[in-house]
């Protein structure tokens, strides 16, 4: 029913109303679907639950219209209530993405069921140790970052001492080797990063403003997706 077996996090867009320069969220999602993006996460810290459900509905309809409901994964950030309410309304949403301080993954799994997707942002400090020691049987992928400091999420990568810890390509390569589950990397990712990132062994990249904030979102999404696909083949 949901895309757990078909999960493809190679080209992953995180988007909400804060990120689109005033343009409709649905328009950005449609552009990225047409450009070949494989995974979408609806994320907003300002939208109400009903607005989040509406964004999710629009995204699911765009994906269905493209005939890709079984290929493209649709997730909601942090809001288990939104996922459950959306599903109650017949909206196909494949699962949830949570952070370390959000709803525990076991609770998400219990409410969403075995065939749903649960993604987890791996904490920045102690990241290597966490990946080695955590029980990841309930998690489908790790979101890792930031690759660069990013204005979209200024606290991304904030360590206990208040410094931003970014990840080098060497770090990311090591993480890819030791992680028992797929990894998607983001945080300030630009097209210029994609070829090197694709060679680290991770499973994909995620972006927010590189597509949602671009002057031409579809063109930028197309460049990113094509760059990833051509770099992975080498």
MOZI-V395261 format. One record per run of one state. SS is the DSSP state (H for helix, E for strand, - for the rest). FROM is the first residue (numbers start at 1). TO is the last residue. If there is no record, write none. Layout:
BEGIN
ss-><SS:SS>
from-><FROM:FROM>
to-><TO:TO>
END
This chain:
BEGIN
ss-><-:E:-:H:-:H:-:E:-:H:-:E:-:H:-:E:-:H:-:E:-:H:-:E:-:E:-:E:-:H:-:E:-:H:-:E:-:H:-:H:->
from-><1:11:16:17:20:25:35:39:43:49:66:73:78:80:89:95:99:105:113:117:122:127:134:141:146:158:159:164:165:169:179:182:187:191:199:204:208:209:213:217:234>
to-><10:15:16:19:24:34:38:42:48:65:72:77:79:88:94:98:104:112:116:121:126:133:140:145:157:158:163:164:168:178:181:186:190:198:203:207:208:212:216:233:234>
END
